[in-house]
Amino acid sequence: MPQRLALLKTWLAGVLETAVFDIAPASSDASFRRYFRVRYGSRSLVVMDAPPAQEDTAPFVHVAELLTEQGLNAPRVLAKDIRQGFLLLTDLGDTPYLQVLTEATVDRLYGDALSALLDIQQIDTGRFDDIPPYDHALLMREMNLFRDWYLIRHRQQVLSPAQEQSLDDVFEQLVSSALDQPVVFVHRDYHSRNLMFTEHANPGIIDFQDAVQGPVTYDLVSLLRDCYIRWPRARVEAWALGYLRDARQAGIVAAGNDTLDDEIWLRWFDWMGVQRHLKAAGIFARLDLRDDKPGYLADIPRTLGYVREVAGRYRELQPLLDFLPAGELA
């Protein structure tokens, strides 16, 4: 990457109108994007390097505008070069929720995150023209990451036609549940590594460039059944039901919809989590096998532990238990 870094420094010097600045790696993620923290004078900014052959910065710019216009604490784009794949952003700090979530802090931090999610889900649907739908094809493609990368490549399982059909049947039921839900703006990775603790306007929201319009419970379960930290089921369900009450008051979920009771909401929440966690396990395996990033393998037991717990409570999902080794719990 030395050539990319040299291009980035040249671009920054032009944007900042000075070559006197410090630049250091800030973070990387599960894609080809890299982030650097830039300090000059008393200012601290973040620059994104997204190689255009692998990444498109245009969705990030568009979603950042939607979030900031909604009053949310997302990075503001100060300068951009879409052709080269460079963005200069405001700095939301270096403290993700995961570093500060404890028994003592979780109610306050999740309270802030759930309030922000209410604002996210009230983004005007008339602004969704450039936000792709979370449709049947995408939901299925994501779950097939579990089949292709976790089962077949990571675990080296050979699936029989009957096993293939069993997975297909469960996947179809999960998709049907997702598509039954009210459609809202979906961040798609709303969890403890993408929420930054900030002293003002907490939380800072990052990594939103894959946003879609889709099921109302998706971001909720991403937050509350996080692949990176786990809370007791009773507490999670209480948070989820509290959010339903707030969503009704905000008009996100129709207040007069008597058919949407707590049981249906929790079923949507549970099944949406299974869809997401199957996808995540496949992505974690792919990061190891394809991208030489084995660090995410340690998160697979917790992630599939959620699948085992939920599938054990719903007859329609119990076929999934045959694909989960007994040790995959955390």
Secondary structure, 3 states (H helix, E strand, C coil): CHHHHHHHHHHHHHHHCCCCCEEEEEEECCCCCEEEEEEECCEEEEEEECCCCCCCCHHHHHHHHHHHHCCCECCCEEEEECCCCEEEEECCCCCEHHHHCCCCCHHHHHHHHHHHHHHHCCCCHHHCCCCCECCHHHHHHHHHHHHHHHHHHHCCCCCCHHHHHHHHHHHHHHHHHHHCCCEEEECCCCCCCCEECCCCCCCEECCCCCCEEEECCHHHHHHHCCCCCCCCHHHHHHHHHHHHHHHHHHCCCCCCCCCCCHHHHHHHHHHHHHHHHHHHHHHHHHHHHCCCCHHHHHHHHHHHHHHHHHHCCCHHHHHHHHHCCCCCCC
